[in-house]
Amino acid sequence: MPVYFFHVKHDDGLDEDLEGMSFDGPEDAMASAADMLRDAIADELRAARQIDITAIEITDHTGTVVANVTVDDAVVSQLDAKSAVAEQAGHARKPHAKQY
């Protein structure tokens, strides 16, 4: 299994991943990076801290960048997916008219 490295980008720099993790392919690594970003953002929000994480840069064992998963990618894609599931299930939020 290929090893991918998740380098965390912040407003003021980059935290390099020196260990890496094995995944079946880049798509699985990207999905994991998105999960990690959502978890990190949730932790920051719960602690009432400023969110300075901007992305996770994924590289292969040669150092070649294979993907860059941004906070927007991680959060918006999750919201879009949940919205699509709700629409398919007929649970999409619909505006309610006020009755007087």
N, C-alpha and C positions, 0 to 999 in steps of 0.2 A: 504494500500500500504506500502511495506517495505521502511524503511529509510536507506539510504546509506551515508557514510561520505567520503569526498574526501580530503585526506591528501596529500598536495603538497610536493614532495621531491625536494630538491635543492642540489647543490653540497656540501653545508655546513650544511645541517640539514633538518628538517621536519616542515612544517606549518600545524598544526592540525586543522581540520574542527570540530568545536564544535556544529554546528547546524544541519548539514545533510540536505538531500533532499529526497523526496519520488519519487520512480520509480516503474514501474510495476515489474521489476526484474533486475538481475545483468547485463543482456545484454544491457538494456536501460541505466543503470548507466555507463557501459563501453563506450557506444557510446557518452554519454554526456561528460565523462571525456576526450575522444579523441578530441571532439569539443573544450573543454576548453583549452586543451594543444595547439591545433593549433592556437586558438585565442591569447593565452599568448605569443607564439613564434612570431606570426605576430606583436604583440604590441612591443615586445623587438627589433625585426628587424627594425621596423619603427622608433623607438627611438634610433637606433644605439647603443643599450646596449648589453652587453654580455649575452648570454642565459645560465642561471644556473639551470633552471628547468630540472629535469631528468625524472620525472614520477609522476603519481597520484596513490596513494595507496587507494583502495576502501575497506572500512570495513562496516560490518553490525552493527546493534544496540548492539551486544554483544562485538564488537571490533575485531571480526574475519575478517582477510583479505580475501576478496572474489575475488579480482582482483588487478593486478598491471599493469596500462597502461603506457607504456614508450613513450618517445618522438618518438622513432623509430616506435613503433606500430601506433601512431597517424598520423605521417606524411607519412610513407611508405605505410600504408594501403590506405590512401587517394589517393596517387599518383598511386598505383596499380589499384584502382577502376576507376579512371579517364582514365587511359590508356586502361583498358578493355572496357570501354564505347566507347572510341574513335575508338578502333579496330572494335567493333561491328558496329559502324556507318560508317566504312570505311574511317575514318579520321586520321588513325594512321600516324604519321610522317614517311615519307620514305626519305631515302637519295636522294638528287638530284645530278645527274651527271653534272659536269661542261661541258659546250659546248664551244669549241674553234673555 
